[in-house]
Amino acid sequence: MIQAAPSPAQASSDDLGAPLYVAWQITNECNLACLHCIEESGPGKAFPDELSRDEAFRVIDGLIEHEVPYVSLSGGEPMVHPHFFEMAERLARAGVGVKVETNGHYLSPENCARLKEMRIKAVQVSLDGATPASYNKMRVRGRYESALSGIKNLKAAGVPIEINFVPAKFNISEAGAAVDLAYTLGAYSFYSGKIMYTGNAVRTWHLTAPSEEDYPPFFKTLREKAVQYEGRMRVYFHEMGILEELRYRLENPAALFIILPNGKVKLINALPFICGDLRLESLPKVWRNFLQAWKSPKVSEFVSKLEADPGVIAGLHQWVDLAS
């Protein structure tokens, strides 16, 4: 039987000794309690076994040693982590491209100046609404004005800005205005896609979920905005649902993985599978596990179950360890 050639994405992943991109959720603690949070983050929600400072720096040293070119620091809210700036600075000084994903409430002028000094590649701020009413409804304990102030501080400091927008039934009609606002605030990229049925959204789905009829005009607006801002701001949006995304990833695993606050490594946010533990194992070993894990029947079986019952996505935090 003639074997089909691997796709470029799969071939490149298999040929690498480490991921090209690492999304590191450095804490599950957050100052907000957002209705849609896929990580179920919030005040007092730090994992009891989050990495210590020394353990986190051992992970950082592994990322640097094995020349991972790009790391995103997120949470929770990464800027509440007591060693956030130390971690970001250590990575940036070593030449790693560092991105920060934040709710923007800690972006004071002083903090933005520090991010600029370390040459952060980008700061992505979540701005789920073009009005205070919609933003404050989605981001419980958050303040629209605080997020806007933080973004303006980034612009004043000269830090590259990205904006992320999650649609809900009460803000999806604001998508066009949200893109316009992002451009006005100085963003170079705008990101959006469908809300995920997992984490806090499982409990709040009746409050947040747009109808399927809401999505076609939403994506039509984003396509129009992408044309309008071409050459000035990139407008990215992901129209595929979770099932379509996972089907694609089974054939084309991206060269990235997710580090959880306790050092465990997930294949992707939309799957419950763990492929290693950087508290105990080396980066190359976890990366080999990652490549092998995508071929596990358990992964393809989960995708098949999702096709039959979309509700299984609600259990993403019931981790399944494929490395044991």
QUIJOWO-V285257 format. One record per residue. N is the residue number from 1. PHI is phi in whole degrees, -180 to 180 (999 if undefined). Layout:
n->{N | N}
phi->{PHI | PHI}
This chain:
n->{1 | 2 | 3 | 4 | 5 | 6 | 7 | 8 | 9 | 10 | 11 | 12 | 13 | 14 | 15 | 16 | 17 | 18 | 19 | 20 | 21 | 22 | 23 | 24 | 25 | 26 | 27 | 28 | 29 | 30 | 31 | 32 | 33 | 34 | 35 | 36 | 37 | 38 | 39 | 40 | 41 | 42 | 43 | 44 | 45 | 46 | 47 | 48 | 49 | 50 | 51 | 52 | 53 | 54 | 55 | 56 | 57 | 58 | 59 | 60 | 61 | 62 | 63 | 64 | 65 | 66 | 67 | 68 | 69 | 70 | 71 | 72 | 73 | 74 | 75 | 76 | 77 | 78 | 79 | 80 | 81 | 82 | 83 | 84 | 85 | 86 | 87 | 88 | 89 | 90 | 91 | 92 | 93 | 94 | 95 | 96 | 97 | 98 | 99 | 100 | 101 | 102 | 103 | 104 | 105 | 106 | 107 | 108 | 109 | 110 | 111 | 112 | 113 | 114 | 115 | 116 | 117 | 118 | 119 | 120 | 121 | 122 | 123 | 124 | 125 | 126 | 127 | 128 | 129 | 130 | 131 | 132 | 133 | 134 | 135 | 136 | 137 | 138 | 139 | 140 | 141 | 142 | 143 | 144 | 145 | 146 | 147 | 148 | 149 | 150 | 151 | 152 | 153 | 154 | 155 | 156 | 157 | 158 | 159 | 160 | 161 | 162 | 163 | 164 | 165 | 166 | 167 | 168 | 169 | 170 | 171 | 172 | 173 | 174 | 175 | 176 | 177 | 178 | 179 | 180 | 181 | 182 | 183 | 184 | 185 | 186 | 187 | 188 | 189 | 190 | 191 | 192 | 193 | 194 | 195 | 196 | 197 | 198 | 199 | 200 | 201 | 202 | 203 | 204 | 205 | 206 | 207 | 208 | 209 | 210 | 211 | 212 | 213 | 214 | 215 | 216 | 217 | 218 | 219 | 220 | 221 | 222 | 223 | 224 | 225 | 226 | 227 | 228 | 229 | 230 | 231 | 232 | 233 | 234 | 235 | 236 | 237 | 238 | 239 | 240 | 241 | 242 | 243 | 244 | 245 | 246 | 247 | 248 | 249 | 250 | 251 | 252 | 253 | 254 | 255 | 256 | 257 | 258 | 259 | 260 | 261 | 262 | 263 | 264 | 265 | 266 | 267 | 268 | 269 | 270 | 271 | 272 | 273 | 274 | 275 | 276 | 277 | 278 | 279 | 280 | 281 | 282 | 283 | 284 | 285 | 286 | 287 | 288 | 289 | 290 | 291 | 292 | 293 | 294 | 295 | 296 | 297 | 298 | 299 | 300 | 301 | 302 | 303 | 304 | 305 | 306 | 307 | 308 | 309 | 310 | 311 | 312 | 313 | 314 | 315 | 316 | 317 | 318 | 319 | 320 | 321 | 322 | 323 | 324}
phi->{999 | -79 | -90 | -67 | -68 | -68 | -67 | -57 | -64 | -68 | -62 | -68 | -64 | -65 | -85 | -90 | -95 | -163 | -68 | -85 | -146 | -125 | -100 | -113 | -85 | -76 | -157 | -97 | -73 | -152 | -81 | -112 | -138 | -68 | -61 | -107 | -59 | -74 | -95 | 55 | -77 | 163 | -60 | 76 | -102 | -59 | -64 | -68 | -115 | -62 | -58 | -74 | -58 | -64 | -66 | -63 | -72 | -67 | -63 | -59 | -61 | -67 | -63 | -69 | -58 | -98 | 58 | -69 | -80 | -145 | -132 | -107 | -102 | -140 | -152 | 41 | -108 | -62 | -78 | -88 | -66 | -63 | -117 | -54 | -67 | -59 | -66 | -63 | -66 | -63 | -66 | -65 | -62 | -85 | 92 | -78 | -72 | -117 | -117 | -119 | -109 | -142 | -87 | 88 | -78 | -109 | -88 | -71 | -55 | -67 | -67 | -66 | -63 | -68 | -64 | -64 | -61 | -86 | 62 | -57 | -70 | -167 | -121 | -100 | -109 | -80 | -135 | -90 | 155 | -101 | -137 | -58 | -62 | -73 | -61 | -68 | -70 | -73 | -104 | -59 | 79 | -90 | -131 | -53 | -64 | -67 | -64 | -62 | -61 | -62 | -65 | -64 | -67 | -61 | -61 | -63 | -83 | 82 | -92 | -60 | -116 | -121 | -121 | -116 | -130 | -104 | -79 | -133 | -61 | -98 | -129 | -63 | -73 | -93 | -57 | -62 | -65 | -67 | -64 | -59 | -64 | -58 | -64 | -60 | -79 | 100 | -70 | -102 | -144 | -131 | -123 | -159 | 175 | -76 | -67 | -98 | -87 | -162 | 60 | -61 | -65 | -62 | -80 | -111 | -56 | -67 | -93 | -109 | -67 | -67 | -78 | -62 | -71 | -76 | -73 | -55 | -67 | -61 | -71 | -61 | -61 | -66 | -63 | -65 | -69 | -61 | -70 | -59 | -103 | -55 | 85 | -120 | -152 | -82 | -112 | -105 | -150 | -116 | -84 | -66 | -79 | -60 | -61 | -63 | -61 | -71 | -58 | -66 | -67 | -59 | -91 | -137 | -60 | -73 | -84 | -149 | -143 | -115 | -97 | -83 | -58 | -97 | 92 | -71 | -118 | -101 | -67 | -166 | -58 | -84 | -131 | -90 | -90 | -103 | -118 | 169 | -143 | -74 | -70 | -117 | -124 | -76 | -60 | -59 | -65 | -65 | -64 | -63 | -61 | -59 | -62 | -71 | -61 | -62 | -93 | -68 | -59 | -63 | -71 | -66 | -66 | -63 | -64 | -65 | -64 | -63 | -63 | -80 | -142 | -57 | -69 | -66 | -65 | -66 | -98 | -67 | -93 | -92 | -64 | -120 | -88 | -89 | -90 | -85}
